[in-house]
Structure formats: structure tokens, C-alpha cells
């Protein structure tokens, strides 16, 4: 019996030592840092100033679709490898490029901080690296964009507006910052507003029958007609002499396909204006297909911020709209 007890004590001690060693080996990761949509590119100066850097800048700093002025999808910071140490490694998103004996593309999450998306690109030559980047650039941009949307949504979660009115009338929930307020609420239409420096931001949520968009192949034309009719009915200009908010005629909106909460959706980006008054800005519209209820849920955001950048505002709107979840149609 004594031998048995001694055996258990020894085993327990070894286990405790092992667990203690594992605990010591665990690294507690701190929170990542960095402004939204700000990507760090880690590479040698010669590579950054050559063809590799040019290709990366052209892709990572390409213009955001639908904005009235040219603004890049990401702001880029170049960091030499020697400077990529300590706190700098806590960047939420970075692309590290280097020469190596073999070509390689690797994605790591939470390598040095949480949350973090790190992408490693290596090649035998500048040409090999350029070709590898071209092969993966769409994936790289999508990974970084999704990381930033998740981060924006995490920040929004800290202070949310009560979306009970949206759930009750339209059967969807949304993560909306508490800085927004309800401006107009009807049985099937909701308009929310947020004051910003020298401007205004708005969100619209409403529904239309599937046939309104799917009646023919002119999808973007049908979406424009719908949003213009909504603008005419609910979003007037600043005075009686001005028109309503409508899709700007001079620039055709961009149309893409995407998914929100597992549902197929059309994504329309363009600019709006008010005829008879110097008001204009970008809009983002998602028409989310809800076959179960024979409808599209239309979620839209728009920005009025004259003579100022609007990328970050339209990005905030996209993060809000992509948080849409179906909870069942409630009337």
C-alpha cells in the first residue's frame, strides 16, 4: 500500500512539473495595434523601391470603388526588416516579403498579437516574388479587408444602438454604433443618422419584393430605380426648392455579388446627389435575397462630408451592413 501511495505521489509530482513547464512555455499575446485599413509592408529598401514595391503599391493602394474622389483601399507603411521588432510586430496586419531559396506563400493568424493577420511571401528572385504576389493578390486583399471589417465590428460592439425596432419591423438584426439615432421609422422603412464633423452619415433599411430586382437582366438599373423611389419618398433635400436624394446620373454605380449571413446579395457602390443643391457623396447598397419571404432586404448607407475624405466612413458603413442577420420576418 505504501509503495502504491509513493508511486502516485511520484506520478503526481512529474505531472505537476510537466504542467508547470507547459504553463511557463505559454506566451500571453497582447492586443494588436494600428489604425484601420493601415497595412505594414516589411521588405528591404531595394525591393520596396523596385518592381516588387511598385506592384504591391498598385494593388494594395488601388482606388476604392464608388467614392467621388480617389482614395486607396489601404494606407501603406513600409518597414525595413531591421525595424520590424518589438512593438512594431504587434501590427494587426502586415505583409512580409523576403528572398529565399524556395518560393512560398503563408498566412498566419495571431503570431505576435491578437487579432493579427500576417502574410509571408518569399521567392528566389524579384521576378519570382512579383509573380507570386500577382497570383495571390486578390486573396491577400480579401484577407486584410476581412480582418479590418472584423476589427471595426469588434469596436462597434463596445457601444451598440438598440435594434429592436429593426427586428420587429423587418426581421433582421444589425450591429449599429450607439452614435446613430432613429430619424424615421415606418412599418417597413427605417432611416438612421449620425452626425460627423462637417457632415452626416445615414443608414436605410427596408424591403422590396423579389420581382422588383429579378424582373429582368437590368439588375443595376432596377436597384437604382428602387433607391431613387425611396429617396423621393423619404429623403428630401434641405429646402422646398431642391430635389430629393437620388443616384447621381453622371456616374454609373459599380455592381458586385457577395453574401451576407449566408444569403446571396447584390452590392452596389456609387454616388448620390440632390438636384438643385450642392449636396453629394458616396453610397453603398446591399440587396440581400430572402427567398423564404419572397423579398430583398435592402440595407444601405451614405455619407455627406464635403471637401473631405470618405473612405473610413463608407468602410464603417460596410462593417455595419455586413453585420445584418436574419432572425425571421416579424410583423
VEXDREN-914473 format. One line per 10 residues: number of its first residue (from 1); for each residue x, y, z of C-alpha. Coordinates in steps of 0.2 Angstrom, whole numbers. Layout:
BEGIN
NUM	X/Y/Z ~ ...
END
This chain:
BEGIN
1	0/0/0 ~ 14/12/5 ~ 23/8/-12 ~ 7/12/-21 ~ 5/28/-12 ~ 23/33/-16 ~ 20/28/-34 ~ 5/40/-35 ~ 15/54/-27 ~ 29/52/-39
11	17/52/-54 ~ 8/67/-47 ~ 24/77/-45 ~ 30/73/-63 ~ 13/78/-70 ~ 14/95/-60 ~ 32/98/-66 ~ 26/95/-84 ~ 11/106/-82 ~ 21/119/-74
21	34/119/-88 ~ 20/120/-101 ~ 12/135/-92 ~ 29/143/-92 ~ 31/140/-111 ~ 14/148/-115 ~ 16/165/-122 ~ 2/178/-117 ~ -1/188/-133 ~ -6/206/-131
31	-18/216/-141 ~ -13/221/-159 ~ -11/239/-164 ~ -14/250/-179 ~ -26/261/-187 ~ -40/253/-198 ~ -35/250/-216 ~ -17/253/-212 ~ -6/239/-219 ~ 13/237/-215
41	24/230/-229 ~ 40/223/-222 ~ 54/222/-235 ~ 71/228/-240 ~ 73/246/-246 ~ 79/240/-263 ~ 64/228/-265 ~ 52/241/-260 ~ 59/254/-272 ~ 60/242/-286
51	47/232/-296 ~ 41/222/-281 ~ 36/238/-272 ~ 28/245/-287 ~ 17/230/-290 ~ 12/230/-271 ~ 8/248/-271 ~ -3/247/-287 ~ -13/233/-279 ~ -14/237/-261
61	-17/256/-264 ~ -29/254/-278 ~ -44/266/-278 ~ -60/262/-268 ~ -75/260/-280 ~ -89/272/-279 ~ -80/287/-270 ~ -82/304/-278 ~ -63/306/-276 ~ -48/294/-277
71	-44/286/-261 ~ -34/270/-258 ~ -42/254/-251 ~ -27/253/-239 ~ -14/266/-232 ~ 3/258/-233 ~ 18/259/-222 ~ 35/252/-227 ~ 45/245/-214 ~ 63/238/-216
81	66/221/-209 ~ 78/228/-195 ~ 65/239/-189 ~ 52/225/-188 ~ 55/221/-170 ~ 46/223/-153 ~ 31/234/-153 ~ 31/235/-172 ~ 27/216/-173 ~ 11/220/-164
91	3/227/-180 ~ -14/220/-184 ~ -10/217/-202 ~ 7/215/-211 ~ 14/208/-227 ~ 32/202/-225 ~ 42/199/-241 ~ 59/192/-242 ~ 71/182/-254 ~ 74/164/-250
101	80/148/-259 ~ 62/142/-262 ~ 46/151/-267 ~ 32/152/-253 ~ 16/160/-248 ~ 10/158/-230 ~ -4/165/-219 ~ -3/166/-200 ~ -15/172/-188 ~ -11/179/-171
111	8/176/-172 ~ 13/190/-161 ~ -3/199/-156 ~ -22/196/-156 ~ -31/199/-168 ~ -17/198/-181 ~ -16/193/-199 ~ 2/190/-205 ~ 6/186/-223 ~ 23/179/-228
121	29/180/-246 ~ 46/173/-251 ~ 54/170/-268 ~ 71/166/-276 ~ 71/182/-286 ~ 62/199/-288 ~ 53/191/-303 ~ 48/176/-293 ~ 41/186/-279 ~ 31/198/-291
131	23/183/-300 ~ 19/175/-283 ~ 11/191/-277 ~ 1/193/-293 ~ -5/175/-291 ~ -11/179/-273 ~ -15/197/-273 ~ -34/195/-273 ~ -33/183/-258 ~ -21/195/-249
141	-33/210/-251 ~ -48/200/-246 ~ -39/193/-230 ~ -34/210/-225 ~ -51/218/-228 ~ -60/204/-218 ~ -48/207/-204 ~ -51/225/-204 ~ -70/223/-205 ~ -69/211/-190
151	-59/224/-180 ~ -72/238/-185 ~ -86/227/-179 ~ -77/222/-163 ~ -75/241/-159 ~ -94/244/-164 ~ -99/230/-151 ~ -92/241/-137 ~ -107/253/-138 ~ -122/247/-148
161	-139/255/-153 ~ -154/245/-148 ~ -160/237/-164 ~ -177/231/-158 ~ -186/242/-170 ~ -177/234/-185 ~ -180/217/-178 ~ -198/220/-175 ~ -202/228/-192 ~ -190/219/-204
171	-185/203/-196 ~ -166/207/-196 ~ -154/212/-183 ~ -139/224/-186 ~ -124/229/-175 ~ -125/248/-176 ~ -115/260/-165 ~ -124/270/-152 ~ -119/286/-161 ~ -133/283/-173
181	-151/289/-170 ~ -168/284/-177 ~ -173/298/-189 ~ -188/290/-197 ~ -197/273/-193 ~ -212/266/-203 ~ -219/249/-204 ~ -206/243/-217 ~ -194/258/-218 ~ -180/264/-206
191	-168/278/-208 ~ -154/281/-195 ~ -142/296/-194 ~ -126/300/-187 ~ -118/317/-185 ~ -100/319/-190 ~ -88/334/-192 ~ -95/345/-206 ~ -107/332/-212 ~ -119/317/-209
201	-120/299/-211 ~ -136/289/-214 ~ -142/271/-214 ~ -158/264/-223 ~ -166/248/-220 ~ -182/242/-230 ~ -189/228/-240 ~ -195/226/-258 ~ -202/210/-267 ~ -190/199/-277
211	-199/204/-293 ~ -193/222/-291 ~ -175/217/-294 ~ -176/200/-303 ~ -189/205/-316 ~ -176/206/-330 ~ -157/207/-333 ~ -155/225/-329 ~ -151/222/-311 ~ -141/238/-308
221	-155/248/-316 ~ -168/241/-305 ~ -158/244/-290 ~ -156/262/-295 ~ -175/264/-298 ~ -179/257/-281 ~ -166/268/-271 ~ -172/283/-281 ~ -190/280/-277 ~ -185/278/-258
231	-176/294/-259 ~ -190/303/-267 ~ -202/297/-254 ~ -192/298/-238 ~ -176/308/-240 ~ -180/326/-246 ~ -167/340/-250 ~ -163/354/-237 ~ -177/365/-244 ~ -193/366/-255
241	-183/372/-270 ~ -171/357/-270 ~ -175/339/-276 ~ -173/323/-266 ~ -158/311/-263 ~ -155/301/-279 ~ -142/291/-288 ~ -130/303/-297 ~ -134/302/-316 ~ -116/306/-322
251	-108/290/-314 ~ -114/273/-316 ~ -113/263/-300 ~ -102/248/-298 ~ -111/231/-296 ~ -104/215/-287 ~ -111/199/-280 ~ -107/194/-262 ~ -115/185/-247 ~ -122/192/-231
261	-127/180/-217 ~ -126/166/-229 ~ -138/174/-241 ~ -134/180/-259 ~ -133/198/-261 ~ -130/212/-274 ~ -118/225/-269 ~ -120/242/-277 ~ -107/256/-275 ~ -109/274/-282
271	-113/292/-278 ~ -129/301/-274 ~ -133/320/-276 ~ -148/332/-273 ~ -153/341/-289 ~ -154/360/-286 ~ -142/360/-271 ~ -123/356/-269 ~ -125/340/-259 ~ -117/324/-265
281	-107/309/-258 ~ -105/290/-259 ~ -117/276/-255 ~ -116/258/-253 ~ -131/247/-255 ~ -134/228/-252 ~ -149/220/-259 ~ -150/203/-249 ~ -161/190/-256 ~ -173/182/-244
291	-182/168/-254 ~ -191/162/-239 ~ -201/178/-238 ~ -201/182/-257 ~ -191/198/-254 ~ -175/208/-254 ~ -169/216/-238 ~ -161/232/-244 ~ -148/239/-232 ~ -139/255/-237
301	-128/268/-230 ~ -122/285/-237 ~ -110/299/-232 ~ -111/318/-234 ~ -94/325/-230 ~ -90/339/-242 ~ -71/343/-246 ~ -65/328/-235 ~ -60/310/-237 ~ -74/297/-235
311	-66/281/-236 ~ -66/277/-217 ~ -84/282/-216 ~ -90/271/-230 ~ -80/257/-223 ~ -89/259/-206 ~ -105/258/-216 ~ -99/242/-224 ~ -95/234/-207 ~ -112/239/-201
321	-122/232/-216 ~ -112/216/-216 ~ -117/213/-198 ~ -135/210/-204 ~ -143/194/-198 ~ -160/186/-202 ~ -170/182/-187 ~ -186/178/-195 ~ -199/190/-203 ~ -209/199/-189
331	-224/210/-192
END
